[in-house]
Amino acid sequence: MSGQDRPEGISPTATESAPGLWRIDLQRQDISIPGREIIQTRVEFTPDSPPFKHFHPGEEIICVLQGSLEYTLEGQPPRVCNAGDALTVPYGVHHQAKNVGAGVAVELATYVVEKGKPLLTRVD
C-alpha cells in the first residue's frame, strides 16, 4: 500500500506492519536494567484490521489514545479499552487487539523488553 492509499486519519509517518495496522516508532533507548531496552510505538488500527495473536520478550504498557480497542490476553476474557484507558501485558503472554469502533483507533505501546530479541513474535 502506498502513502496515497493510507486510510484517512493514519499518520503520514506510519509504516504498515499488517493489513490495517500502522506503527510509528517514537523512541528506542537502553535503560538502567542490564540487558533491557525501552521501545515506544504509536499503533494505529483501522476498523477492518484483523487481530493476530502474538507476544513480546518483556512487558507491554498500553494507553489507548483514540477510539476503542478490544484486548484478549491468554487466559483472560476480552477487555474493551477506550481512549484514556491503560493496560499492561505481562512478559510472554499471548495476546491480540482489535479495533471495535467505527474510526481509526490508536494506542501508545511502551515495551520494556530484552535487548536483541525480536520485539514481536506471531503465534499461529
Contacts in CASP RR format, 6 or more apart in sequence:
PFRMAT RR
TARGET T0000
AUTHOR 0000-0000-0000
METHOD contacts of the structure
MODEL  1
MSGQDRPEGISPTATESAPGLWRIDLQRQDISIPGREIIQTRVEFTPDSP
PFKHFHPGEEIICVLQGSLEYTLEGQPPRVCNAGDALTVPYGVHHQAKNV
GAGVAVELATYVVEKGKPLLTRVD
1 16 0 8 1.000
3 12 0 8 1.000
6 12 0 8 1.000
6 14 0 8 1.000
6 16 0 8 1.000
6 22 0 8 1.000
7 20 0 8 1.000
7 46 0 8 1.000
7 104 0 8 1.000
8 104 0 8 1.000
9 44 0 8 1.000
9 104 0 8 1.000
10 22 0 8 1.000
10 44 0 8 1.000
10 46 0 8 1.000
10 104 0 8 1.000
11 22 0 8 1.000
11 24 0 8 1.000
11 42 0 8 1.000
11 44 0 8 1.000
13 24 0 8 1.000
14 22 0 8 1.000
14 23 0 8 1.000
14 24 0 8 1.000
14 42 0 8 1.000
14 44 0 8 1.000
15 22 0 8 1.000
15 23 0 8 1.000
15 24 0 8 1.000
16 22 0 8 1.000
17 23 0 8 1.000
18 49 0 8 1.000
18 50 0 8 1.000
18 52 0 8 1.000
19 48 0 8 1.000
19 49 0 8 1.000
19 50 0 8 1.000
20 45 0 8 1.000
20 46 0 8 1.000
20 48 0 8 1.000
20 49 0 8 1.000
21 43 0 8 1.000
21 44 0 8 1.000
21 45 0 8 1.000
21 46 0 8 1.000
21 49 0 8 1.000
22 43 0 8 1.000
22 44 0 8 1.000
22 45 0 8 1.000
22 46 0 8 1.000
23 41 0 8 1.000
23 42 0 8 1.000
23 43 0 8 1.000
23 44 0 8 1.000
24 41 0 8 1.000
24 42 0 8 1.000
24 43 0 8 1.000
24 44 0 8 1.000
25 39 0 8 1.000
25 40 0 8 1.000
25 41 0 8 1.000
26 40 0 8 1.000
26 41 0 8 1.000
26 42 0 8 1.000
27 38 0 8 1.000
27 39 0 8 1.000
27 40 0 8 1.000
28 37 0 8 1.000
28 38 0 8 1.000
28 39 0 8 1.000
28 40 0 8 1.000
29 37 0 8 1.000
29 38 0 8 1.000
30 36 0 8 1.000
30 37 0 8 1.000
30 115 0 8 1.000
31 37 0 8 1.000
31 38 0 8 1.000
31 112 0 8 1.000
33 112 0 8 1.000
35 114 0 8 1.000
35 115 0 8 1.000
36 112 0 8 1.000
36 113 0 8 1.000
36 114 0 8 1.000
36 115 0 8 1.000
37 112 0 8 1.000
37 113 0 8 1.000
37 115 0 8 1.000
37 116 0 8 1.000
38 110 0 8 1.000
38 111 0 8 1.000
38 112 0 8 1.000
38 113 0 8 1.000
39 110 0 8 1.000
39 111 0 8 1.000
39 113 0 8 1.000
39 119 0 8 1.000
40 108 0 8 1.000
40 109 0 8 1.000
40 110 0 8 1.000
40 111 0 8 1.000
41 108 0 8 1.000
41 109 0 8 1.000
41 110 0 8 1.000
41 111 0 8 1.000
42 65 0 8 1.000
42 106 0 8 1.000
42 107 0 8 1.000
42 108 0 8 1.000
42 109 0 8 1.000
43 106 0 8 1.000
43 107 0 8 1.000
43 108 0 8 1.000
43 109 0 8 1.000
44 104 0 8 1.000
44 105 0 8 1.000
44 106 0 8 1.000
45 69 0 8 1.000
45 97 0 8 1.000
45 98 0 8 1.000
45 99 0 8 1.000
45 104 0 8 1.000
45 105 0 8 1.000
45 106 0 8 1.000
45 107 0 8 1.000
46 99 0 8 1.000
46 103 0 8 1.000
46 104 0 8 1.000
47 99 0 8 1.000
47 101 0 8 1.000
47 102 0 8 1.000
47 103 0 8 1.000
47 104 0 8 1.000
47 105 0 8 1.000
49 98 0 8 1.000
49 99 0 8 1.000
50 98 0 8 1.000
51 72 0 8 1.000
51 96 0 8 1.000
51 97 0 8 1.000
51 98 0 8 1.000
52 96 0 8 1.000
52 122 0 8 1.000
53 94 0 8 1.000
53 95 0 8 1.000
53 96 0 8 1.000
53 122 0 8 1.000
53 123 0 8 1.000
53 124 0 8 1.000
54 94 0 8 1.000
54 95 0 8 1.000
54 96 0 8 1.000
54 120 0 8 1.000
54 121 0 8 1.000
54 122 0 8 1.000
54 123 0 8 1.000
55 92 0 8 1.000
55 93 0 8 1.000
55 94 0 8 1.000
55 95 0 8 1.000
55 120 0 8 1.000
55 121 0 8 1.000
55 123 0 8 1.000
56 89 0 8 1.000
56 91 0 8 1.000
56 92 0 8 1.000
56 111 0 8 1.000
56 113 0 8 1.000
56 119 0 8 1.000
56 120 0 8 1.000
56 121 0 8 1.000
57 91 0 8 1.000
57 92 0 8 1.000
57 113 0 8 1.000
57 114 0 8 1.000
57 117 0 8 1.000
57 118 0 8 1.000
57 119 0 8 1.000
57 121 0 8 1.000
58 91 0 8 1.000
58 92 0 8 1.000
58 111 0 8 1.000
58 112 0 8 1.000
58 113 0 8 1.000
58 114 0 8 1.000
59 88 0 8 1.000
59 89 0 8 1.000
59 90 0 8 1.000
59 91 0 8 1.000
59 111 0 8 1.000
59 112 0 8 1.000
59 113 0 8 1.000
60 88 0 8 1.000
60 89 0 8 1.000
60 109 0 8 1.000
60 110 0 8 1.000
60 111 0 8 1.000
61 86 0 8 1.000
61 87 0 8 1.000
61 88 0 8 1.000
61 89 0 8 1.000
61 109 0 8 1.000
61 110 0 8 1.000
61 111 0 8 1.000
61 112 0 8 1.000
62 71 0 8 1.000
62 81 0 8 1.000
62 86 0 8 1.000
62 87 0 8 1.000
62 88 0 8 1.000
62 89 0 8 1.000
62 107 0 8 1.000
62 108 0 8 1.000
62 109 0 8 1.000
62 110 0 8 1.000
63 84 0 8 1.000
63 85 0 8 1.000
63 86 0 8 1.000
63 107 0 8 1.000
63 108 0 8 1.000
64 81 0 8 1.000
64 82 0 8 1.000
64 83 0 8 1.000
64 84 0 8 1.000
64 85 0 8 1.000
64 86 0 8 1.000
64 87 0 8 1.000
64 105 0 8 1.000
64 106 0 8 1.000
64 107 0 8 1.000
65 83 0 8 1.000
65 84 0 8 1.000
65 106 0 8 1.000
65 107 0 8 1.000
65 108 0 8 1.000
66 83 0 8 1.000
66 104 0 8 1.000
66 105 0 8 1.000
66 106 0 8 1.000
67 82 0 8 1.000
67 83 0 8 1.000
67 99 0 8 1.000
67 101 0 8 1.000
67 103 0 8 1.000
67 104 0 8 1.000
67 105 0 8 1.000
67 106 0 8 1.000
68 80 0 8 1.000
68 81 0 8 1.000
68 82 0 8 1.000
68 83 0 8 1.000
68 99 0 8 1.000
68 100 0 8 1.000
68 101 0 8 1.000
68 105 0 8 1.000
69 80 0 8 1.000
69 81 0 8 1.000
69 97 0 8 1.000
69 98 0 8 1.000
69 99 0 8 1.000
69 100 0 8 1.000
69 105 0 8 1.000
69 107 0 8 1.000
70 78 0 8 1.000
70 79 0 8 1.000
70 80 0 8 1.000
70 81 0 8 1.000
70 97 0 8 1.000
70 98 0 8 1.000
70 99 0 8 1.000
70 100 0 8 1.000
71 78 0 8 1.000
71 79 0 8 1.000
71 80 0 8 1.000
71 81 0 8 1.000
71 87 0 8 1.000
71 89 0 8 1.000
71 95 0 8 1.000
71 96 0 8 1.000
71 97 0 8 1.000
72 78 0 8 1.000
72 79 0 8 1.000
72 95 0 8 1.000
72 96 0 8 1.000
72 97 0 8 1.000
73 79 0 8 1.000
73 89 0 8 1.000
73 93 0 8 1.000
73 94 0 8 1.000
73 95 0 8 1.000
74 93 0 8 1.000
74 94 0 8 1.000
74 95 0 8 1.000
79 87 0 8 1.000
80 100 0 8 1.000
81 87 0 8 1.000
89 95 0 8 1.000
94 123 0 8 1.000
97 107 0 8 1.000
99 105 0 8 1.000
111 119 0 8 1.000
113 119 0 8 1.000
END
